[in-house]
């Protein structure tokens, strides 16, 4: 498994604006926000892409999404709405090969995804 910038953030080797952490999940603000709220939720365990997650790690995927939803509720925009996105591989627009969920909020998202 190759080391990515997100592994360095987990190990606190490079700074990030961390907004949430538990035993399995770390969340921090995206360095190039695409919306007023743009937070990345990552598992501390490394998976390059969504394709690399096996059945045994299904609960971890659930935790990632639930951490994002809990953040939205805490921050008060859950009812207004938000978008969660996982990009997978080059065709999906993935640039950092450590699985992550983008949480985007604070503006009206286009109804069409692409
Ligand atoms: P992807 O394109 O892989 O789905 O998303 C990677 C995201 O990571 C991009 O939105 C990019 O702005 C963000 N990113 C890349 N490097 C860093 C970094 O060093 N710190 C933070 N906070 N975000 C980063």
Backbone and ligand atoms as CSV (ligand in chain L), in Angstrom:
chain,resi,resn,atom,element,x,y,z
A,1,UNK,N,N,0.856,-1.200,0.000
A,1,UNK,CA,C,0.000,0.000,0.000
A,1,UNK,C,C,0.884,1.240,0.000
A,2,UNK,N,N,0.706,2.131,-0.964
A,2,UNK,CA,C,1.574,3.305,-1.029
A,2,UNK,C,C,1.115,4.366,-0.015
A,3,UNK,N,N,2.087,5.131,0.424
A,3,UNK,CA,C,1.832,6.181,1.400
A,3,UNK,C,C,1.309,7.414,0.656
A,4,UNK,N,N,0.243,8.001,1.162
A,4,UNK,CA,C,-0.315,9.184,0.504
A,4,UNK,C,C,-0.250,10.381,1.452
A,5,UNK,N,N,-0.633,11.534,0.911
A,5,UNK,CA,C,-0.689,12.756,1.715
A,5,UNK,C,C,-1.661,12.580,2.896
A,6,UNK,N,N,-2.711,11.777,2.700
A,6,UNK,CA,C,-3.684,11.581,3.778
A,6,UNK,C,C,-3.093,10.723,4.900
A,7,UNK,N,N,-2.249,9.748,4.550
A,7,UNK,CA,C,-1.558,8.985,5.605
A,7,UNK,C,C,-0.688,9.923,6.436
A,8,UNK,N,N,-0.058,10.877,5.766
A,8,UNK,CA,C,0.791,11.851,6.487
A,8,UNK,C,C,-0.064,12.728,7.407
A,9,UNK,N,N,-1.276,13.064,6.967
A,9,UNK,CA,C,-2.182,13.852,7.825
A,9,UNK,C,C,-2.588,13.019,9.035
A,10,UNK,N,N,-2.894,11.737,8.828
A,10,UNK,CA,C,-3.257,10.851,9.952
A,10,UNK,C,C,-2.124,10.817,10.980
A,11,UNK,N,N,-0.886,10.755,10.492
A,11,UNK,CA,C,0.278,10.661,11.397
A,11,UNK,C,C,0.728,12.039,11.901
A,12,UNK,N,N,-0.023,13.090,11.523
A,12,UNK,CA,C,0.281,14.476,11.922
A,12,UNK,C,C,1.656,14.921,11.416
A,13,UNK,N,N,2.075,14.373,10.289
A,13,UNK,CA,C,3.340,14.797,9.697
A,13,UNK,C,C,3.161,16.057,8.858
A,14,UNK,N,N,1.944,16.264,8.363
A,14,UNK,CA,C,1.623,17.540,7.721
A,14,UNK,C,C,0.333,18.068,8.347
A,15,UNK,N,N,0.184,19.391,8.375
A,15,UNK,CA,C,-0.979,19.969,9.064
A,15,UNK,C,C,-2.268,19.820,8.263
A,16,UNK,N,N,-3.353,19.796,8.967
A,16,UNK,CA,C,-4.678,19.817,8.339
A,16,UNK,C,C,-5.639,20.412,9.362
A,17,UNK,N,N,-6.731,20.959,8.848
A,17,UNK,CA,C,-7.761,21.539,9.720
A,17,UNK,C,C,-8.725,20.399,10.084
A,18,UNK,N,N,-8.382,19.692,11.146
A,18,UNK,CA,C,-9.140,18.496,11.541
A,18,UNK,C,C,-10.417,18.916,12.274
A,19,UNK,N,N,-11.549,18.357,11.824
A,19,UNK,CA,C,-12.828,18.733,12.429
A,19,UNK,C,C,-13.461,17.579,13.198
A,20,UNK,N,N,-12.956,16.373,13.014
A,20,UNK,CA,C,-13.526,15.213,13.716
A,20,UNK,C,C,-12.506,14.078,13.710
A,21,UNK,N,N,-12.483,13.331,14.811
A,21,UNK,CA,C,-11.616,12.149,14.867
A,21,UNK,C,C,-12.209,11.140,15.832
A,22,UNK,N,N,-12.164,9.857,15.465
A,22,UNK,CA,C,-12.433,8.776,16.413
A,22,UNK,C,C,-11.433,7.662,16.130
A,23,UNK,N,N,-11.662,6.485,16.666
A,23,UNK,CA,C,-10.683,5.408,16.510
A,23,UNK,C,C,-10.474,5.002,15.050
A,24,UNK,N,N,-11.500,5.151,14.239
A,24,UNK,CA,C,-11.469,4.631,12.866
A,24,UNK,C,C,-11.457,5.693,11.780
A,25,UNK,N,N,-11.910,6.892,12.125
A,25,UNK,CA,C,-12.192,7.919,11.107
A,25,UNK,C,C,-11.512,9.232,11.463
A,26,UNK,N,N,-11.006,9.907,10.435
A,26,UNK,CA,C,-10.489,11.274,10.596
A,26,UNK,C,C,-11.191,12.149,9.558
A,27,UNK,N,N,-11.543,13.363,9.950
A,27,UNK,CA,C,-12.177,14.297,9.011
A,27,UNK,C,C,-11.481,15.642,9.096
A,28,UNK,N,N,-11.220,16.221,7.931
A,28,UNK,CA,C,-10.514,17.510,7.875
A,28,UNK,C,C,-10.984,18.282,6.651
A,29,UNK,N,N,-10.804,19.607,6.702
A,29,UNK,CA,C,-11.266,20.456,5.595
A,29,UNK,C,C,-10.387,20.269,4.367
A,30,UNK,N,N,-11.057,20.219,3.218
A,30,UNK,CA,C,-10.332,20.111,1.945
A,30,UNK,C,C,-9.515,21.382,1.707
A,31,UNK,N,N,-8.316,21.195,1.217
A,31,UNK,CA,C,-7.410,22.341,1.017
A,31,UNK,C,C,-7.879,23.233,-0.148
A,32,UNK,N,N,-8.643,22.674,-1.076
A,32,UNK,CA,C,-9.212,23.445,-2.196
A,32,UNK,C,C,-10.726,23.272,-2.187
A,33,UNK,N,N,-11.417,23.966,-1.271
A,33,UNK,CA,C,-12.855,23.712,-1.102
A,33,UNK,C,C,-13.670,24.024,-2.351
A,34,UNK,N,N,-14.595,23.135,-2.651
A,34,UNK,CA,C,-15.492,23.299,-3.809
A,34,UNK,C,C,-16.862,23.837,-3.375
A,35,UNK,N,N,-17.020,24.071,-2.082
A,35,UNK,CA,C,-18.275,24.579,-1.525
A,35,UNK,C,C,-17.927,25.231,-0.192
A,36,UNK,N,N,-18.838,26.056,0.370
A,36,UNK,CA,C,-18.537,26.690,1.661
A,36,UNK,C,C,-18.149,25.671,2.738
A,37,UNK,N,N,-18.779,24.520,2.717
A,37,UNK,CA,C,-18.339,23.402,3.577
A,37,UNK,C,C,-17.805,22.306,2.664
A,38,UNK,N,N,-16.559,21.937,2.842
A,38,UNK,CA,C,-15.976,20.819,2.069
A,38,UNK,C,C,-15.020,20.082,3.002
A,39,UNK,N,N,-15.522,18.973,3.534
A,39,UNK,CA,C,-14.758,18.182,4.512
A,39,UNK,C,C,-14.536,16.795,3.933
A,40,UNK,N,N,-13.338,16.259,4.172
A,40,UNK,CA,C,-12.999,14.910,3.720
A,40,UNK,C,C,-13.039,13.967,4.912
A,41,UNK,N,N,-13.775,12.874,4.786
A,41,UNK,CA,C,-13.850,11.837,5.816
A,41,UNK,C,C,-13.056,10.645,5.326
A,42,UNK,N,N,-12.044,10.261,6.083
A,42,UNK,CA,C,-11.182,9.165,5.636
A,42,UNK,C,C,-11.092,8.094,6.720
A,43,UNK,N,N,-10.978,6.827,6.299
A,43,UNK,CA,C,-10.705,5.784,7.291
A,43,UNK,C,C,-9.228,5.859,7.672
A,44,UNK,N,N,-8.912,5.582,8.934
A,44,UNK,CA,C,-7.495,5.556,9.316
A,44,UNK,C,C,-6.793,4.358,8.669
A,45,UNK,N,N,-7.567,3.299,8.447
A,45,UNK,CA,C,-7.028,2.155,7.710
A,45,UNK,C,C,-6.951,2.538,6.233
A,46,UNK,N,N,-5.843,2.162,5.590
A,46,UNK,CA,C,-5.633,2.594,4.208
A,46,UNK,C,C,-6.269,1.660,3.187
A,47,UNK,N,N,-7.115,2.224,2.328
A,47,UNK,CA,C,-7.584,1.553,1.117
A,47,UNK,C,C,-7.315,2.538,-0.005
A,48,UNK,N,N,-6.718,2.090,-1.090
A,48,UNK,CA,C,-6.433,3.025,-2.179
A,48,UNK,C,C,-7.726,3.569,-2.771
A,49,UNK,N,N,-8.676,2.680,-3.027
A,49,UNK,CA,C,-9.933,3.093,-3.662
A,49,UNK,C,C,-11.092,2.314,-3.047
A,50,UNK,N,N,-12.299,2.696,-3.431
A,50,UNK,CA,C,-13.485,1.961,-2.977
A,50,UNK,C,C,-13.426,0.506,-3.455
A,51,UNK,N,N,-12.772,0.274,-4.584
A,51,UNK,CA,C,-12.649,-1.097,-5.113
A,51,UNK,C,C,-11.881,-2.014,-4.181
A,52,UNK,N,N,-11.099,-1.439,-3.286
A,52,UNK,CA,C,-10.214,-2.238,-2.437
A,52,UNK,C,C,-10.825,-2.593,-1.092
A,53,UNK,N,N,-12.061,-2.187,-0.874
A,53,UNK,CA,C,-12.712,-2.487,0.404
A,53,UNK,C,C,-13.433,-3.835,0.297
A,54,UNK,N,N,-13.095,-4.736,1.191
A,54,UNK,CA,C,-13.729,-6.055,1.189
A,54,UNK,C,C,-14.939,-6.089,2.105
A,55,UNK,N,N,-15.649,-7.204,2.030
A,55,UNK,CA,C,-16.870,-7.413,2.818
A,55,UNK,C,C,-16.611,-7.168,4.304
A,56,UNK,N,N,-15.442,-7.602,4.781
A,56,UNK,CA,C,-15.144,-7.491,6.213
A,56,UNK,C,C,-15.076,-6.040,6.678
A,57,UNK,N,N,-14.802,-5.129,5.750
A,57,UNK,CA,C,-14.690,-3.716,6.115
A,57,UNK,C,C,-15.948,-2.921,5.798
A,58,UNK,N,N,-17.044,-3.622,5.492
A,58,UNK,CA,C,-18.316,-2.930,5.245
A,58,UNK,C,C,-18.715,-2.036,6.431
A,59,UNK,N,N,-18.555,-2.485,7.681
A,59,UNK,CA,C,-18.916,-1.603,8.802
A,59,UNK,C,C,-18.109,-0.292,8.824
A,60,UNK,N,N,-16.878,-0.355,8.360
A,60,UNK,CA,C,-16.043,0.846,8.327
A,60,UNK,C,C,-16.601,1.857,7.317
A,61,UNK,N,N,-17.073,1.356,6.181
A,61,UNK,CA,C,-17.708,2.251,5.205
A,61,UNK,C,C,-18.933,2.915,5.823
A,62,UNK,N,N,-19.694,2.124,6.573
A,62,UNK,CA,C,-20.865,2.679,7.265
A,62,UNK,C,C,-20.456,3.756,8.245
A,63,UNK,N,N,-19.377,3.513,8.977
A,63,UNK,CA,C,-18.911,4.506,9.952
A,63,UNK,C,C,-18.520,5.813,9.279
A,64,UNK,N,N,-17.872,5.712,8.116
A,64,UNK,CA,C,-17.467,6.921,7.386
A,64,UNK,C,C,-18.691,7.768,7.055
A,65,UNK,N,N,-19.710,7.106,6.498
A,65,UNK,CA,C,-20.925,7.846,6.110
A,65,UNK,C,C,-21.659,8.385,7.331
A,66,UNK,N,N,-21.718,7.587,8.387
A,66,UNK,CA,C,-22.417,8.049,9.592
A,66,UNK,C,C,-21.666,9.197,10.260
A,67,UNK,N,N,-20.343,9.173,10.175
A,67,UNK,CA,C,-19.555,10.289,10.728
A,67,UNK,C,C,-19.863,11.565,9.952
A,68,UNK,N,N,-20.009,11.446,8.638
A,68,UNK,CA,C,-20.347,12.611,7.814
A,68,UNK,C,C,-21.750,13.128,8.175
A,69,UNK,N,N,-22.703,12.223,8.322
A,69,UNK,CA,C,-24.074,12.637,8.665
A,69,UNK,C,C,-24.113,13.278,10.050
A,70,UNK,N,N,-23.377,12.714,10.989
A,70,UNK,CA,C,-23.349,13.274,12.350
A,70,UNK,C,C,-22.745,14.676,12.334
A,71,UNK,N,N,-21.716,14.860,11.520
A,71,UNK,CA,C,-21.093,16.187,11.397
A,71,UNK,C,C,-22.105,17.190,10.848
A,72,UNK,N,N,-22.833,16.772,9.811
A,72,UNK,CA,C,-23.851,17.654,9.214
A,72,UNK,C,C,-24.898,18.042,10.250
A,73,UNK,N,N,-25.304,17.089,11.074
A,73,UNK,CA,C,-26.303,17.392,12.117
A,73,UNK,C,C,-25.712,18.356,13.148
A,74,UNK,N,N,-24.491,18.064,13.594
A,74,UNK,CA,C,-23.837,18.917,14.602
A,74,UNK,C,C,-23.675,20.344,14.103
A,75,UNK,N,N,-23.317,20.467,12.839
A,75,UNK,CA,C,-23.030,21.796,12.281
A,75,UNK,C,C,-24.294,22.522,11.840
A,76,UNK,N,N,-25.431,21.799,11.854
A,76,UNK,CA,C,-26.716,22.460,11.629
A,76,UNK,C,C,-27.166,22.564,10.186
A,77,UNK,N,N,-26.518,21.842,9.258
A,77,UNK,CA,C,-26.964,21.923,7.865
A,77,UNK,C,C,-27.544,20.606,7.347
A,78,UNK,N,N,-27.794,19.663,8.255
A,78,UNK,CA,C,-28.306,18.356,7.814
A,78,UNK,C,C,-29.664,18.499,7.129
A,79,UNK,N,N,-30.531,19.304,7.709
A,79,UNK,CA,C,-31.875,19.447,7.139
A,79,UNK,C,C,-31.841,20.240,5.837
A,80,UNK,N,N,-31.008,21.259,5.776
A,80,UNK,CA,C,-30.892,22.047,4.534
A,80,UNK,C,C,-30.376,21.159,3.409
A,81,UNK,N,N,-29.434,20.278,3.758
A,81,UNK,CA,C,-28.957,19.304,2.782
A,81,UNK,C,C,-27.474,19.405,2.503
A,82,UNK,N,N,-26.953,18.317,1.986
A,82,UNK,CA,C,-25.523,18.220,1.679
A,82,UNK,C,C,-25.322,17.086,0.697
A,83,UNK,N,N,-24.107,16.994,0.196
A,83,UNK,CA,C,-23.777,15.943,-0.768
A,83,UNK,C,C,-22.550,15.182,-0.284
A,84,UNK,N,N,-22.590,13.851,-0.387
A,84,UNK,CA,C,-21.423,13.007,-0.110
A,84,UNK,C,C,-21.002,12.332,-1.413
A,85,UNK,N,N,-19.705,12.400,-1.693
A,85,UNK,CA,C,-19.182,11.873,-2.967
A,85,UNK,C,C,-17.937,11.042,-2.699
A,86,UNK,N,N,-17.843,9.901,-3.379
A,86,UNK,CA,C,-16.602,9.119,-3.393
A,86,UNK,C,C,-16.158,9.000,-4.846
A,87,UNK,N,N,-14.992,9.535,-5.153
A,87,UNK,CA,C,-14.429,9.377,-6.490
A,87,UNK,C,C,-13.572,8.113,-6.513
A,88,UNK,N,N,-13.717,7.332,-7.567
A,88,UNK,CA,C,-12.968,6.072,-7.641
A,88,UNK,C,C,-12.150,6.000,-8.927
A,89,UNK,N,N,-10.830,5.956,-8.734
A,89,UNK,CA,C,-9.878,5.810,-9.852
A,89,UNK,C,C,-9.927,7.006,-10.807
A,90,UNK,N,N,-9.074,6.948,-11.813
A,90,UNK,CA,C,-8.875,8.114,-12.691
A,90,UNK,C,C,-10.169,8.554,-13.363
A,91,UNK,N,N,-10.934,7.606,-13.858
A,91,UNK,CA,C,-12.179,7.933,-14.553
A,91,UNK,C,C,-13.212,8.574,-13.637
A,92,UNK,N,N,-13.092,8.307,-12.337
A,92,UNK,CA,C,-14.010,8.902,-11.362
A,92,UNK,C,C,-13.496,10.208,-10.794
A,93,UNK,N,N,-12.317,10.620,-11.265
A,93,UNK,CA,C,-11.766,11.898,-10.804
A,93,UNK,C,C,-10.957,11.805,-9.525
A,94,UNK,N,N,-10.567,10.580,-9.134
A,94,UNK,CA,C,-9.789,10.433,-7.894
A,94,UNK,C,C,-8.355,10.895,-8.115
A,95,UNK,N,N,-7.847,11.685,-7.169
A,95,UNK,CA,C,-6.463,12.161,-7.269
A,95,UNK,C,C,-5.612,11.715,-6.087
A,96,UNK,N,N,-6.252,11.458,-4.939
A,96,UNK,CA,C,-5.508,10.964,-3.771
A,96,UNK,C,C,-5.970,9.531,-3.510
A,97,UNK,N,N,-4.992,8.605,-3.535
A,97,UNK,CA,C,-5.341,7.180,-3.474
A,97,UNK,C,C,-5.342,6.653,-2.035
A,98,UNK,N,N,-6.175,7.305,-1.239
A,98,UNK,CA,C,-6.554,6.854,0.093
A,98,UNK,C,C,-8.052,7.134,0.145
A,99,UNK,N,N,-8.847,6.078,0.240
A,99,UNK,CA,C,-10.306,6.220,0.187
A,99,UNK,C,C,-10.794,7.399,1.033
A,100,UNK,N,N,-11.684,8.198,0.469
A,100,UNK,CA,C,-12.255,9.324,1.226
A,100,UNK,C,C,-13.637,9.669,0.707
A,101,UNK,N,N,-14.433,10.207,1.617
A,101,UNK,CA,C,-15.768,10.718,1.286
A,101,UNK,C,C,-15.704,12.239,1.339
A,102,UNK,N,N,-16.091,12.885,0.238
A,102,UNK,CA,C,-16.222,14.349,0.247
A,102,UNK,C,C,-17.600,14.686,0.818
A,103,UNK,N,N,-17.636,15.587,1.783
A,103,UNK,CA,C,-18.899,16.150,2.270
A,103,UNK,C,C,-18.948,17.605,1.820
A,104,UNK,N,N,-19.938,17.919,1.000
A,104,UNK,CA,C,-20.075,19.264,0.424
A,104,UNK,C,C,-21.399,19.861,0.860
A,105,UNK,N,N,-21.360,21.127,1.289
A,105,UNK,CA,C,-22.591,21.771,1.756
A,105,UNK,C,C,-22.409,23.279,1.737
A,106,UNK,N,N,-23.517,23.965,2.028
A,106,UNK,CA,C,-23.452,25.420,2.158
A,106,UNK,C,C,-23.799,26.153,0.890
A,107,UNK,N,N,-24.144,25.417,-0.157
A,107,UNK,CA,C,-24.649,26.054,-1.379
A,107,UNK,C,C,-25.572,25.048,-2.062
A,108,UNK,N,N,-26.367,25.531,-2.998
A,108,UNK,CA,C,-27.248,24.621,-3.720
A,108,UNK,C,C,-26.422,23.759,-4.679
A,109,UNK,N,N,-26.487,22.440,-4.507
A,109,UNK,CA,C,-25.776,21.539,-5.405
A,109,UNK,C,C,-26.609,21.354,-6.677
A,110,UNK,N,N,-25.947,21.268,-7.821
A,110,UNK,CA,C,-26.700,21.006,-9.047
A,110,UNK,C,C,-27.401,19.650,-8.975
A,111,UNK,N,N,-28.613,19.573,-9.545
A,111,UNK,CA,C,-29.347,18.311,-9.488
A,111,UNK,C,C,-28.663,17.247,-10.330
A,112,UNK,N,N,-28.060,17.679,-11.434
A,112,UNK,CA,C,-27.349,16.715,-12.277
A,112,UNK,C,C,-25.936,16.543,-11.740
A,113,UNK,N,N,-25.458,15.307,-11.695
A,113,UNK,CA,C,-24.154,15.013,-11.097
A,113,UNK,C,C,-23.009,15.273,-12.075
A,114,UNK,N,N,-23.254,15.143,-13.364
A,114,UNK,CA,C,-22.156,15.263,-14.320
A,114,UNK,C,C,-22.688,15.740,-15.665
L,1,LIG,P1,P,-10.149,13.236,-5.003
L,1,LIG,O1,O,-9.905,14.060,-6.239
L,1,LIG,O2,O,-9.078,12.181,-4.826
L,1,LIG,O3,O,-11.523,12.670,-4.884
L,1,LIG,O4,O,-10.049,14.238,-3.791
L,1,LIG,C1,C,-8.842,14.583,-3.200
L,1,LIG,C2,C,-9.088,15.866,-2.448
L,1,LIG,O5,O,-8.022,16.048,-1.558
L,1,LIG,C3,C,-9.151,17.102,-3.349
L,1,LIG,O6,O,-10.398,17.739,-3.195
L,1,LIG,C4,C,-7.987,17.957,-2.863
L,1,LIG,O7,O,-8.283,19.336,-2.856
L,1,LIG,C5,C,-7.739,17.419,-1.461
L,1,LIG,N1,N,-6.348,17.531,-1.020
L,1,LIG,C6,C,-5.247,17.194,-1.734
L,1,LIG,N2,N,-4.141,17.396,-0.987
L,1,LIG,C7,C,-4.575,17.865,0.207
L,1,LIG,C8,C,-3.882,18.262,1.395
L,1,LIG,O8,O,-2.651,18.228,1.503
L,1,LIG,N3,N,-4.654,18.688,2.436
L,1,LIG,C9,C,-6.015,18.730,2.354
L,1,LIG,N4,N,-6.667,19.157,3.435
L,1,LIG,N5,N,-6.688,18.366,1.262
L,1,LIG,C10,C,-5.983,17.933,0.199
